[in-house]
């Protein structure tokens, strides 16, 4: 049984809703799943999982949230080489450049993207929720 971590940071609850859908999708596909907020996950935690879904909203000028998510993600990058991951998040403006930049960053550390990333504008609608469930299943 695959061990899947879903790690997120959410300011408004939109990314948290997406994280819960990712978790549901992975669990429905038969994975042993665990949900983490960014402040409760670290590189040692990353080593314990077969795959990880990371979620966060677009912040500021389309960057990672810098007080909790960025420090956690930077610390985990060394543990992502060869690790199957997936990315998801919400945004309120822009065209998704923040996700493309994040995907490039993950590829640069050797992470293996299991599927297309999922982004949604503001709160996840039915389509985004279904896509998040599919993203979770793709990690299994």
URGICOR-V460088 format. One record per residue. RES is the residue in one letter. OMEGA is omega in radians with two decimals (NA if undefined). D_CENTER is the distance of its C-alpha to the mean C-alpha in whole Angstrom. Layout:
{{RES	OMEGA	D_CENTER} {RES	OMEGA	D_CENTER}}
This chain:
{{X	3.13	20} {X	3.03	17} {X	-3.06	15} {X	3.02	11} {X	3.00	9} {X	-3.03	6} {X	-3.08	6} {X	2.91	6} {X	-3.12	9} {X	3.11	11} {X	-3.05	15} {X	-3.08	16} {X	-3.13	14} {X	-3.13	13} {X	3.06	9} {X	3.09	10} {X	3.10	12} {X	3.14	9} {X	3.13	8} {X	3.08	11} {X	3.07	11} {X	3.12	9} {X	3.11	11} {X	-3.12	14} {X	3.13	13} {X	3.14	13} {X	3.13	16} {X	3.11	18} {X	3.04	17} {X	-3.11	19} {X	2.92	16} {X	-2.98	17} {X	3.05	13} {X	-3.13	13} {X	-3.14	11} {X	2.87	11} {X	-3.06	11} {X	-3.09	10} {X	3.13	14} {X	-3.11	14} {X	3.13	12} {X	-3.09	14} {X	3.11	15} {X	3.08	17} {X	-3.11	15} {X	-3.13	13} {X	-3.03	16} {X	-3.06	16} {X	3.10	14} {X	-3.12	14} {X	-3.09	11} {X	2.96	7} {X	3.11	4} {X	3.13	2} {X	3.10	3} {X	3.09	7} {X	2.98	10} {X	-3.13	12} {X	3.01	15} {X	3.12	18} {X	3.08	19} {X	3.10	16} {X	3.08	14} {X	3.05	12} {X	-2.88	13} {X	-3.12	16} {X	3.14	17} {X	-3.02	14} {X	-3.10	11} {X	3.13	13} {X	3.12	15} {X	-3.08	12} {X	3.09	10} {X	3.14	14} {X	-3.10	15} {X	-3.01	13} {X	3.14	13} {X	-3.14	16} {X	-3.07	15} {X	3.14	13} {X	-3.13	16} {X	-3.11	16} {X	3.07	13} {X	3.14	11} {X	3.00	8} {X	-3.07	6} {X	3.10	4} {X	3.08	5} {X	-3.13	7} {X	3.14	11} {X	3.13	14} {X	-3.11	17} {X	3.11	19} {X	-3.05	19} {X	-3.13	18} {X	3.13	15} {X	-3.14	16} {X	3.14	13} {X	3.12	11} {X	3.11	13} {X	-3.14	14} {X	3.09	10} {X	3.11	11} {X	3.12	14} {X	-3.14	13} {X	3.09	11} {X	-3.14	14} {X	3.11	17} {X	3.06	16} {X	3.08	16} {X	-3.14	12} {X	3.13	13} {X	-3.05	11} {X	-3.07	11} {X	3.06	11} {X	3.09	11} {X	3.14	8} {X	3.03	9} {X	3.04	10} {X	3.11	13} {X	-3.12	16} {X	-3.07	16} {X	3.13	16} {X	3.05	14} {X	-3.09	18} {X	-3.14	19} {X	3.14	17} {X	3.12	14} {X	3.09	14} {X	3.12	15} {X	3.09	13} {X	3.09	10} {X	3.11	12} {X	3.09	13} {X	3.10	9} {X	3.13	10} {X	-3.13	13} {X	3.14	13} {X	-3.06	11} {X	NA	14}}
